Amino acid sequence: MTPSLLRQFWYFVEQTQVGILLSLDDCALQRWLLNHFSDTYPLEQSQRSHLETYISSRLMLIRDMVGDRP
């Protein structure tokens, strides 16, 4: 994954409503992020696969970041 794609992903997470992210279990959250991000930023299949793995490994960080928002 490119640094640009990672920046876009984290910007996307920051712009997403807290309620959506906190209301989903891990599996649903991973699917939701992957699907909605790829709707906004079209991905090649290899990028999508890498992003799916990346999201899976960062779910706790994503939840921590979202939980710290006002």
mmCIF file of the N, C-alpha and C atoms, coordinates in Angstrom:
data_MODEL
# 
_entry.id   MODEL 
# 
loop_
_atom_site.group_PDB 
_atom_site.id 
_atom_site.type_symbol 
_atom_site.label_atom_id 
_atom_site.label_alt_id 
_atom_site.label_comp_id 
_atom_site.label_asym_id 
_atom_site.label_entity_id 
_atom_site.label_seq_id 
_atom_site.pdbx_PDB_ins_code 
_atom_site.Cartn_x 
_atom_site.Cartn_y 
_atom_site.Cartn_z 
_atom_site.occupancy 
_atom_site.B_iso_or_equiv 
_atom_site.pdbx_formal_charge 
_atom_site.auth_seq_id 
_atom_site.auth_comp_id 
_atom_site.auth_asym_id 
_atom_site.auth_atom_id 
_atom_site.pdbx_PDB_model_num 
ATOM 1   N N  . MET A 1 1  ? 0.849   -1.188 0.000  1.00 0.00 ? 1  MET A N  1 
ATOM 2   C CA . MET A 1 1  ? 0.000   0.000  0.000  1.00 0.00 ? 1  MET A CA 1 
ATOM 3   C C  . MET A 1 1  ? 0.884   1.238  0.000  1.00 0.00 ? 1  MET A C  1 
ATOM 4   N N  . THR A 1 2  ? 0.428   2.209  -0.736 1.00 0.00 ? 2  THR A N  1 
ATOM 5   C CA . THR A 1 2  ? 1.215   3.436  -0.846 1.00 0.00 ? 2  THR A CA 1 
ATOM 6   C C  . THR A 1 2  ? 0.935   4.354  0.344  1.00 0.00 ? 2  THR A C  1 
ATOM 7   N N  . PRO A 1 3  ? 1.879   5.219  0.671  1.00 0.00 ? 3  PRO A N  1 
ATOM 8   C CA . PRO A 1 3  ? 1.639   6.187  1.742  1.00 0.00 ? 3  PRO A CA 1 
ATOM 9   C C  . PRO A 1 3  ? 0.412   7.065  1.463  1.00 0.00 ? 3  PRO A C  1 
ATOM 10  N N  . SER A 1 4  ? 0.213   7.385  0.203  1.00 0.00 ? 4  SER A N  1 
ATOM 11  C CA . SER A 1 4  ? -0.940  8.201  -0.163 1.00 0.00 ? 4  SER A CA 1 
ATOM 12  C C  . SER A 1 4  ? -2.254  7.487  0.170  1.00 0.00 ? 4  SER A C  1 
ATOM 13  N N  . LEU A 1 5  ? -2.329  6.217  -0.139 1.00 0.00 ? 5  LEU A N  1 
ATOM 14  C CA . LEU A 1 5  ? -3.526  5.438  0.156  1.00 0.00 ? 5  LEU A CA 1 
ATOM 15  C C  . LEU A 1 5  ? -3.751  5.346  1.673  1.00 0.00 ? 5  LEU A C  1 
ATOM 16  N N  . LEU A 1 6  ? -2.687  5.177  2.417  1.00 0.00 ? 6  LEU A N  1 
ATOM 17  C CA . LEU A 1 6  ? -2.810  5.127  3.881  1.00 0.00 ? 6  LEU A CA 1 
ATOM 18  C C  . LEU A 1 6  ? -3.320  6.464  4.436  1.00 0.00 ? 6  LEU A C  1 
ATOM 19  N N  . ARG A 1 7  ? -2.788  7.550  3.924  1.00 0.00 ? 7  ARG A N  1 
ATOM 20  C CA . ARG A 1 7  ? -3.266  8.876  4.369  1.00 0.00 ? 7  ARG A CA 1 
ATOM 21  C C  . ARG A 1 7  ? -4.743  9.052  4.045  1.00 0.00 ? 7  ARG A C  1 
ATOM 22  N N  . GLN A 1 8  ? -5.141  8.638  2.859  1.00 0.00 ? 8  GLN A N  1 
ATOM 23  C CA . GLN A 1 8  ? -6.548  8.743  2.472  1.00 0.00 ? 8  GLN A CA 1 
ATOM 24  C C  . GLN A 1 8  ? -7.418  7.885  3.388  1.00 0.00 ? 8  GLN A C  1 
ATOM 25  N N  . PHE A 1 9  ? -6.946  6.702  3.727  1.00 0.00 ? 9  PHE A N  1 
ATOM 26  C CA . PHE A 1 9  ? -7.720  5.830  4.605  1.00 0.00 ? 9  PHE A CA 1 
ATOM 27  C C  . PHE A 1 9  ? -7.904  6.469  5.975  1.00 0.00 ? 9  PHE A C  1 
ATOM 28  N N  . TRP A 1 10 ? -6.828  6.968  6.564  1.00 0.00 ? 10 TRP A N  1 
ATOM 29  C CA . TRP A 1 10 ? -6.951  7.549  7.911  1.00 0.00 ? 10 TRP A CA 1 
ATOM 30  C C  . TRP A 1 10 ? -7.773  8.841  7.885  1.00 0.00 ? 10 TRP A C  1 
ATOM 31  N N  . TYR A 1 11 ? -7.688  9.598  6.821  1.00 0.00 ? 11 TYR A N  1 
ATOM 32  C CA . TYR A 1 11 ? -8.553  10.771 6.681  1.00 0.00 ? 11 TYR A CA 1 
ATOM 33  C C  . TYR A 1 11 ? -10.008 10.323 6.617  1.00 0.00 ? 11 TYR A C  1 
ATOM 34  N N  . PHE A 1 12 ? -10.280 9.275  5.863  1.00 0.00 ? 12 PHE A N  1 
ATOM 35  C CA . PHE A 1 12 ? -11.623 8.723  5.765  1.00 0.00 ? 12 PHE A CA 1 
ATOM 36  C C  . PHE A 1 12 ? -12.143 8.300  7.138  1.00 0.00 ? 12 PHE A C  1 
ATOM 37  N N  . VAL A 1 13 ? -11.310 7.614  7.910  1.00 0.00 ? 13 VAL A N  1 
ATOM 38  C CA . VAL A 1 13 ? -11.709 7.196  9.260  1.00 0.00 ? 13 VAL A CA 1 
ATOM 39  C C  . VAL A 1 13 ? -12.027 8.419  10.120 1.00 0.00 ? 13 VAL A C  1 
ATOM 40  N N  . GLU A 1 14 ? -11.186 9.436  10.047 1.00 0.00 ? 14 GLU A N  1 
ATOM 41  C CA . GLU A 1 14 ? -11.394 10.649 10.845 1.00 0.00 ? 14 GLU A CA 1 
ATOM 42  C C  . GLU A 1 14 ? -12.683 11.372 10.468 1.00 0.00 ? 14 GLU A C  1 
ATOM 43  N N  . GLN A 1 15 ? -13.100 11.286 9.215  1.00 0.00 ? 15 GLN A N  1 
ATOM 44  C CA . GLN A 1 15 ? -14.285 11.992 8.751  1.00 0.00 ? 15 GLN A CA 1 
ATOM 45  C C  . GLN A 1 15 ? -15.577 11.203 8.957  1.00 0.00 ? 15 GLN A C  1 
ATOM 46  N N  . THR A 1 16 ? -15.460 9.937  9.302  1.00 0.00 ? 16 THR A N  1 
ATOM 47  C CA . THR A 1 16 ? -16.632 9.090  9.481  1.00 0.00 ? 16 THR A CA 1 
ATOM 48  C C  . THR A 1 16 ? -17.268 9.357  10.837 1.00 0.00 ? 16 THR A C  1 
ATOM 49  N N  . GLN A 1 17 ? -18.594 9.349  10.873 1.00 0.00 ? 17 GLN A N  1 
ATOM 50  C CA . GLN A 1 17 ? -19.316 9.611  12.119 1.00 0.00 ? 17 GLN A CA 1 
ATOM 51  C C  . GLN A 1 17 ? -18.979 8.566  13.172 1.00 0.00 ? 17 GLN A C  1 
ATOM 52  N N  . VAL A 1 18 ? -18.741 9.032  14.390 1.00 0.00 ? 18 VAL A N  1 
ATOM 53  C CA . VAL A 1 18 ? -18.359 8.170  15.504 1.00 0.00 ? 18 VAL A CA 1 
ATOM 54  C C  . VAL A 1 18 ? -19.400 7.085  15.749 1.00 0.00 ? 18 VAL A C  1 
ATOM 55  N N  . GLY A 1 19 ? -20.664 7.440  15.714 1.00 0.00 ? 19 GLY A N  1 
ATOM 56  C CA . GLY A 1 19 ? -21.730 6.489  15.997 1.00 0.00 ? 19 GLY A CA 1 
ATOM 57  C C  . GLY A 1 19 ? -21.707 5.280  15.084 1.00 0.00 ? 19 GLY A C  1 
ATOM 58  N N  . ILE A 1 20 ? -21.399 5.505  13.825 1.00 0.00 ? 20 ILE A N  1 
ATOM 59  C CA . ILE A 1 20 ? -21.332 4.394  12.869 1.00 0.00 ? 20 ILE A CA 1 
ATOM 60  C C  . ILE A 1 20 ? -20.208 3.444  13.261 1.00 0.00 ? 20 ILE A C  1 
ATOM 61  N N  . LEU A 1 21 ? -19.039 3.995  13.518 1.00 0.00 ? 21 LEU A N  1 
ATOM 62  C CA . LEU A 1 21 ? -17.877 3.164  13.792 1.00 0.00 ? 21 LEU A CA 1 
ATOM 63  C C  . LEU A 1 21 ? -17.996 2.406  15.104 1.00 0.00 ? 21 LEU A C  1 
ATOM 64  N N  . LEU A 1 22 ? -18.619 3.014  16.102 1.00 0.00 ? 22 LEU A N  1 
ATOM 65  C CA . LEU A 1 22 ? -18.717 2.362  17.406 1.00 0.00 ? 22 LEU A CA 1 
ATOM 66  C C  . LEU A 1 22 ? -19.874 1.376  17.501 1.00 0.00 ? 22 LEU A C  1 
ATOM 67  N N  . SER A 1 23 ? -20.805 1.451  16.581 1.00 0.00 ? 23 SER A N  1 
ATOM 68  C CA . SER A 1 23 ? -21.980 0.579  16.657 1.00 0.00 ? 23 SER A CA 1 
ATOM 69  C C  . SER A 1 23 ? -21.760 -0.796 16.027 1.00 0.00 ? 23 SER A C  1 
ATOM 70  N N  . LEU A 1 24 ? -20.644 -0.977 15.337 1.00 0.00 ? 24 LEU A N  1 
ATOM 71  C CA . LEU A 1 24 ? -20.397 -2.216 14.597 1.00 0.00 ? 24 LEU A CA 1 
ATOM 72  C C  . LEU A 1 24 ? -19.432 -3.133 15.342 1.00 0.00 ? 24 LEU A C  1 
ATOM 73  N N  . ASP A 1 25 ? -19.650 -4.448 15.221 1.00 0.00 ? 25 ASP A N  1 
ATOM 74  C CA . ASP A 1 25 ? -18.670 -5.381 15.764 1.00 0.00 ? 25 ASP A CA 1 
ATOM 75  C C  . ASP A 1 25 ? -17.457 -5.397 14.839 1.00 0.00 ? 25 ASP A C  1 
ATOM 76  N N  . ASP A 1 26 ? -16.402 -6.093 15.220 1.00 0.00 ? 26 ASP A N  1 
ATOM 77  C CA . ASP A 1 26 ? -15.149 -6.040 14.463 1.00 0.00 ? 26 ASP A CA 1 
ATOM 78  C C  . ASP A 1 26 ? -15.308 -6.450 13.003 1.00 0.00 ? 26 ASP A C  1 
ATOM 79  N N  . CYS A 1 27 ? -15.990 -7.543 12.770 1.00 0.00 ? 27 CYS A N  1 
ATOM 80  C CA . CYS A 1 27 ? -16.159 -8.042 11.398 1.00 0.00 ? 27 CYS A CA 1 
ATOM 81  C C  . CYS A 1 27 ? -16.961 -7.047 10.558 1.00 0.00 ? 27 CYS A C  1 
ATOM 82  N N  . ALA A 1 28 ? -18.043 -6.545 11.114 1.00 0.00 ? 28 ALA A N  1 
ATOM 83  C CA . ALA A 1 28 ? -18.879 -5.582 10.398 1.00 0.00 ? 28 ALA A CA 1 
ATOM 84  C C  . ALA A 1 28 ? -18.132 -4.266 10.173 1.00 0.00 ? 28 ALA A C  1 
ATOM 85  N N  . LEU A 1 29 ? -17.351 -3.848 11.161 1.00 0.00 ? 29 LEU A N  1 
ATOM 86  C CA . LEU A 1 29 ? -16.581 -2.614 11.033 1.00 0.00 ? 29 LEU A CA 1 
ATOM 87  C C  . LEU A 1 29 ? -15.558 -2.741 9.910  1.00 0.00 ? 29 LEU A C  1 
ATOM 88  N N  . GLN A 1 30 ? -14.870 -3.857 9.862  1.00 0.00 ? 30 GLN A N  1 
ATOM 89  C CA . GLN A 1 30 ? -13.887 -4.083 8.807  1.00 0.00 ? 30 GLN A CA 1 
ATOM 90  C C  . GLN A 1 30 ? -14.554 -4.034 7.435  1.00 0.00 ? 30 GLN A C  1 
ATOM 91  N N  . ARG A 1 31 ? -15.669 -4.730 7.287  1.00 0.00 ? 31 ARG A N  1 
ATOM 92  C CA . ARG A 1 31 ? -16.385 -4.736 6.003  1.00 0.00 ? 31 ARG A CA 1 
ATOM 93  C C  . ARG A 1 31 ? -16.880 -3.342 5.648  1.00 0.00 ? 31 ARG A C  1 
ATOM 94  N N  . TRP A 1 32 ? -17.459 -2.639 6.638  1.00 0.00 ? 32 TRP A N  1 
ATOM 95  C CA . TRP A 1 32 ? -18.014 -1.312 6.391  1.00 0.00 ? 32 TRP A CA 1 
ATOM 96  C C  . TRP A 1 32 ? -16.908 -0.361 5.917  1.00 0.00 ? 32 TRP A C  1 
ATOM 97  N N  . LEU A 1 33 ? -15.791 -0.345 6.633  1.00 0.00 ? 33 LEU A N  1 
ATOM 98  C CA . LEU A 1 33 ? -14.692 0.545  6.254  1.00 0.00 ? 33 LEU A CA 1 
ATOM 99  C C  . LEU A 1 33 ? -14.169 0.213  4.859  1.00 0.00 ? 33 LEU A C  1 
ATOM 100 N N  . LEU A 1 34 ? -13.958 -1.048 4.599  1.00 0.00 ? 34 LEU A N  1 
ATOM 101 C CA . LEU A 1 34 ? -13.434 -1.455 3.296  1.00 0.00 ? 34 LEU A CA 1 
ATOM 102 C C  . LEU A 1 34 ? -14.392 -1.082 2.168  1.00 0.00 ? 34 LEU A C  1 
ATOM 103 N N  . ASN A 1 35 ? -15.667 -1.381 2.348  1.00 0.00 ? 35 ASN A N  1 
ATOM 104 C CA . ASN A 1 35 ? -16.644 -1.109 1.291  1.00 0.00 ? 35 ASN A CA 1 
ATOM 105 C C  . ASN A 1 35 ? -16.852 0.382  1.065  1.00 0.00 ? 35 ASN A C  1 
ATOM 106 N N  . HIS A 1 36 ? -17.007 1.137  2.141  1.00 0.00 ? 36 HIS A N  1 
ATOM 107 C CA . HIS A 1 36 ? -17.256 2.567  1.975  1.00 0.00 ? 36 HIS A CA 1 
ATOM 108 C C  . HIS A 1 36 ? -16.006 3.321  1.510  1.00 0.00 ? 36 HIS A C  1 
ATOM 109 N N  . PHE A 1 37 ? -14.847 2.905  1.983  1.00 0.00 ? 37 PHE A N  1 
ATOM 110 C CA . PHE A 1 37 ? -13.619 3.539  1.505  1.00 0.00 ? 37 PHE A CA 1 
ATOM 111 C C  . PHE A 1 37 ? -13.435 3.270  0.018  1.00 0.00 ? 37 PHE A C  1 
ATOM 112 N N  . SER A 1 38 ? -13.656 2.022  -0.400 1.00 0.00 ? 38 SER A N  1 
ATOM 113 C CA . SER A 1 38 ? -13.449 1.702  -1.816 1.00 0.00 ? 38 SER A CA 1 
ATOM 114 C C  . SER A 1 38 ? -14.524 2.322  -2.712 1.00 0.00 ? 38 SER A C  1 
ATOM 115 N N  . ASP A 1 39 ? -15.675 2.690  -2.141 1.00 0.00 ? 39 ASP A N  1 
ATOM 116 C CA . ASP A 1 39 ? -16.662 3.452  -2.916 1.00 0.00 ? 39 ASP A CA 1 
ATOM 117 C C  . ASP A 1 39 ? -16.155 4.856  -3.199 1.00 0.00 ? 39 ASP A C  1 
ATOM 118 N N  . THR A 1 40 ? -15.450 5.426  -2.229 1.00 0.00 ? 40 THR A N  1 
ATOM 119 C CA . THR A 1 40 ? -14.927 6.781  -2.354 1.00 0.00 ? 40 THR A CA 1 
ATOM 120 C C  . THR A 1 40 ? -13.629 6.815  -3.143 1.00 0.00 ? 40 THR A C  1 
ATOM 121 N N  . TYR A 1 41 ? -12.765 5.848  -2.865 1.00 0.00 ? 41 TYR A N  1 
ATOM 122 C CA . TYR A 1 41 ? -11.461 5.752  -3.512 1.00 0.00 ? 41 TYR A CA 1 
ATOM 123 C C  . TYR A 1 41 ? -11.373 4.389  -4.206 1.00 0.00 ? 41 TYR A C  1 
ATOM 124 N N  . PRO A 1 42 ? -11.712 4.311  -5.485 1.00 0.00 ? 42 PRO A N  1 
ATOM 125 C CA . PRO A 1 42 ? -11.683 3.020  -6.184 1.00 0.00 ? 42 PRO A CA 1 
ATOM 126 C C  . PRO A 1 42 ? -10.315 2.333  -6.058 1.00 0.00 ? 42 PRO A C  1 
ATOM 127 N N  . LEU A 1 43 ? -10.361 1.042  -5.754 1.00 0.00 ? 43 LEU A N  1 
ATOM 128 C CA . LEU A 1 43 ? -9.145  0.273  -5.514 1.00 0.00 ? 43 LEU A CA 1 
ATOM 129 C C  . LEU A 1 43 ? -9.017  -0.877 -6.499 1.00 0.00 ? 43 LEU A C  1 
ATOM 130 N N  . GLU A 1 44 ? -7.774  -1.212 -6.827 1.00 0.00 ? 44 GLU A N  1 
ATOM 131 C CA . GLU A 1 44 ? -7.514  -2.432 -7.566 1.00 0.00 ? 44 GLU A CA 1 
ATOM 132 C C  . GLU A 1 44 ? -7.688  -3.593 -6.590 1.00 0.00 ? 44 GLU A C  1 
ATOM 133 N N  . GLN A 1 45 ? -7.867  -4.797 -7.097 1.00 0.00 ? 45 GLN A N  1 
ATOM 134 C CA . GLN A 1 45 ? -8.095  -5.950 -6.239 1.00 0.00 ? 45 GLN A CA 1 
ATOM 135 C C  . GLN A 1 45 ? -6.947  -6.163 -5.248 1.00 0.00 ? 45 GLN A C  1 
ATOM 136 N N  . SER A 1 46 ? -5.709  -5.994 -5.684 1.00 0.00 ? 46 SER A N  1 
ATOM 137 C CA . SER A 1 46 ? -4.570  -6.190 -4.779 1.00 0.00 ? 46 SER A CA 1 
ATOM 138 C C  . SER A 1 46 ? -4.557  -5.135 -3.677 1.00 0.00 ? 46 SER A C  1 
ATOM 139 N N  . GLN A 1 47 ? -4.897  -3.890 -4.023 1.00 0.00 ? 47 GLN A N  1 
ATOM 140 C CA . GLN A 1 47 ? -4.971  -2.835 -3.013 1.00 0.00 ? 47 GLN A CA 1 
ATOM 141 C C  . GLN A 1 47 ? -6.076  -3.140 -2.008 1.00 0.00 ? 47 GLN A C  1 
ATOM 142 N N  . ARG A 1 48 ? -7.197  -3.606 -2.501 1.00 0.00 ? 48 ARG A N  1 
ATOM 143 C CA . ARG A 1 48 ? -8.329  -3.944 -1.628 1.00 0.00 ? 48 ARG A CA 1 
ATOM 144 C C  . ARG A 1 48 ? -7.937  -5.054 -0.652 1.00 0.00 ? 48 ARG A C  1 
ATOM 145 N N  . SER A 1 49 ? -7.240  -6.041 -1.147 1.00 0.00 ? 49 SER A N  1 
ATOM 146 C CA . SER A 1 49 ? -6.802  -7.150 -0.303 1.00 0.00 ? 49 SER A CA 1 
ATOM 147 C C  . SER A 1 49 ? -5.826  -6.675 0.769  1.00 0.00 ? 49 SER A C  1 
ATOM 148 N N  . HIS A 1 50 ? -4.873  -5.845 0.375  1.00 0.00 ? 50 HIS A N  1 
ATOM 149 C CA . HIS A 1 50 ? -3.908  -5.303 1.340  1.00 0.00 ? 50 HIS A CA 1 
ATOM 150 C C  . HIS A 1 50 ? -4.613  -4.423 2.372  1.00 0.00 ? 50 HIS A C  1 
ATOM 151 N N  . LEU A 1 51 ? -5.550  -3.620 1.920  1.00 0.00 ? 51 LEU A N  1 
ATOM 152 C CA . LEU A 1 51 ? -6.273  -2.744 2.843  1.00 0.00 ? 51 LEU A CA 1 
ATOM 153 C C  . LEU A 1 51 ? -7.107  -3.562 3.818  1.00 0.00 ? 51 LEU A C  1 
ATOM 154 N N  . GLU A 1 52 ? -7.705  -4.625 3.359  1.00 0.00 ? 52 GLU A N  1 
ATOM 155 C CA . GLU A 1 52 ? -8.492  -5.484 4.239  1.00 0.00 ? 52 GLU A CA 1 
ATOM 156 C C  . GLU A 1 52 ? -7.617  -6.049 5.362  1.00 0.00 ? 52 GLU A C  1 
ATOM 157 N N  . THR A 1 53 ? -6.440  -6.510 5.019  1.00 0.00 ? 53 THR A N  1 
ATOM 158 C CA . THR A 1 53 ? -5.499  -7.027 6.010  1.00 0.00 ? 53 THR A CA 1 
ATOM 159 C C  . THR A 1 53 ? -5.059  -5.911 6.956  1.00 0.00 ? 53 THR A C  1 
ATOM 160 N N  . TYR A 1 54 ? -4.789  -4.743 6.405  1.00 0.00 ? 54 TYR A N  1 
ATOM 161 C CA . TYR A 1 54 ? -4.363  -3.595 7.205  1.00 0.00 ? 54 TYR A CA 1 
ATOM 162 C C  . TYR A 1 54 ? -5.441  -3.198 8.204  1.00 0.00 ? 54 TYR A C  1 
ATOM 163 N N  . ILE A 1 55 ? -6.671  -3.091 7.745  1.00 0.00 ? 55 ILE A N  1 
ATOM 164 C CA . ILE A 1 55 ? -7.784  -2.721 8.630  1.00 0.00 ? 55 ILE A CA 1 
ATOM 165 C C  . ILE A 1 55 ? -7.917  -3.746 9.748  1.00 0.00 ? 55 ILE A C  1 
ATOM 166 N N  . SER A 1 56 ? -7.851  -5.004 9.403  1.00 0.00 ? 56 SER A N  1 
ATOM 167 C CA . SER A 1 56 ? -7.976  -6.070 10.394 1.00 0.00 ? 56 SER A CA 1 
ATOM 168 C C  . SER A 1 56 ? -6.925  -5.931 11.492 1.00 0.00 ? 56 SER A C  1 
ATOM 169 N N  . SER A 1 57 ? -5.719  -5.564 11.114 1.00 0.00 ? 57 SER A N  1 
ATOM 170 C CA . SER A 1 57 ? -4.640  -5.440 12.095 1.00 0.00 ? 57 SER A CA 1 
ATOM 171 C C  . SER A 1 57 ? -4.694  -4.129 12.870 1.00 0.00 ? 57 SER A C  1 
ATOM 172 N N  . ARG A 1 58 ? -5.558  -3.197 12.451 1.00 0.00 ? 58 ARG A N  1 
ATOM 173 C CA . ARG A 1 58 ? -5.628  -1.888 13.107 1.00 0.00 ? 58 ARG A CA 1 
ATOM 174 C C  . ARG A 1 58 ? -6.982  -1.601 13.761 1.00 0.00 ? 58 ARG A C  1 
ATOM 175 N N  . LEU A 1 59 ? -7.830  -2.602 13.908 1.00 0.00 ? 59 LEU A N  1 
ATOM 176 C CA . LEU A 1 59 ? -9.169  -2.369 14.447 1.00 0.00 ? 59 LEU A CA 1 
ATOM 177 C C  . LEU A 1 59 ? -9.131  -1.758 15.845 1.00 0.00 ? 59 LEU A C  1 
ATOM 178 N N  . MET A 1 60 ? -8.243  -2.231 16.700 1.00 0.00 ? 60 MET A N  1 
ATOM 179 C CA . MET A 1 60 ? -8.167  -1.673 18.056 1.00 0.00 ? 60 MET A CA 1 
ATOM 180 C C  . MET A 1 60 ? -7.738  -0.205 18.014 1.00 0.00 ? 60 MET A C  1 
ATOM 181 N N  . LEU A 1 61 ? -6.786  0.117  17.159 1.00 0.00 ? 61 LEU A N  1 
ATOM 182 C CA . LEU A 1 61 ? -6.344  1.504  17.008 1.00 0.00 ? 61 LEU A CA 1 
ATOM 183 C C  . LEU A 1 61 ? -7.480  2.372  16.492 1.00 0.00 ? 61 LEU A C  1 
ATOM 184 N N  . ILE A 1 62 ? -8.211  1.876  15.521 1.00 0.00 ? 62 ILE A N  1 
ATOM 185 C CA . ILE A 1 62 ? -9.340  2.627  14.967 1.00 0.00 ? 62 ILE A CA 1 
ATOM 186 C C  . ILE A 1 62 ? -10.373 2.883  16.068 1.00 0.00 ? 62 ILE A C  1 
ATOM 187 N N  . ARG A 1 63 ? -10.699 1.860  16.834 1.00 0.00 ? 63 ARG A N  1 
ATOM 188 C CA . ARG A 1 63 ? -11.673 2.027  17.932 1.00 0.00 ? 63 ARG A CA 1 
ATOM 189 C C  . ARG A 1 63 ? -11.149 3.001  18.980 1.00 0.00 ? 63 ARG A C  1 
ATOM 190 N N  . ASP A 1 64 ? -9.869  2.931  19.315 1.00 0.00 ? 64 ASP A N  1 
ATOM 191 C CA . ASP A 1 64 ? -9.297  3.866  20.287 1.00 0.00 ? 64 ASP A CA 1 
ATOM 192 C C  . ASP A 1 64 ? -9.374  5.306  19.787 1.00 0.00 ? 64 ASP A C  1 
ATOM 193 N N  . MET A 1 65 ? -9.012  5.504  18.520 1.00 0.00 ? 65 MET A N  1 
ATOM 194 C CA . MET A 1 65 ? -9.062  6.857  17.952 1.00 0.00 ? 65 MET A CA 1 
ATOM 195 C C  . MET A 1 65 ? -10.486 7.405  17.945 1.00 0.00 ? 65 MET A C  1 
ATOM 196 N N  . VAL A 1 66 ? -11.411 6.573  17.552 1.00 0.00 ? 66 VAL A N  1 
ATOM 197 C CA . VAL A 1 66 ? -12.804 6.999  17.469 1.00 0.00 ? 66 VAL A CA 1 
ATOM 198 C C  . VAL A 1 66 ? -13.365 7.274  18.866 1.00 0.00 ? 66 VAL A C  1 
ATOM 199 N N  . GLY A 1 67 ? -13.009 6.431  19.819 1.00 0.00 ? 67 GLY A N  1 
ATOM 200 C CA . GLY A 1 67 ? -13.497 6.608  21.183 1.00 0.00 ? 67 GLY A CA 1 
ATOM 201 C C  . GLY A 1 67 ? -12.972 7.859  21.846 1.00 0.00 ? 67 GLY A C  1 
ATOM 202 N N  . ASP A 1 68 ? -11.832 8.383  21.379 1.00 0.00 ? 68 ASP A N  1 
ATOM 203 C CA . ASP A 1 68 ? -11.244 9.597  21.956 1.00 0.00 ? 68 ASP A CA 1 
ATOM 204 C C  . ASP A 1 68 ? -11.806 10.876 21.366 1.00 0.00 ? 68 ASP A C  1 
ATOM 205 N N  . ARG A 1 69 ? -12.614 10.753 20.335 1.00 0.00 ? 69 ARG A N  1 
ATOM 206 C CA . ARG A 1 69 ? -13.202 11.955 19.721 1.00 0.00 ? 69 ARG A CA 1 
ATOM 207 C C  . ARG A 1 69 ? -14.288 12.545 20.608 1.00 0.00 ? 69 ARG A C  1 
ATOM 208 N N  . PRO A 1 70 ? -14.437 13.865 20.528 1.00 0.00 ? 70 PRO A N  1 
ATOM 209 C CA . PRO A 1 70 ? -15.518 14.495 21.312 1.00 0.00 ? 70 PRO A CA 1 
ATOM 210 C C  . PRO A 1 70 ? -16.884 14.169 20.758 1.00 0.00 ? 70 PRO A C  1 
# 
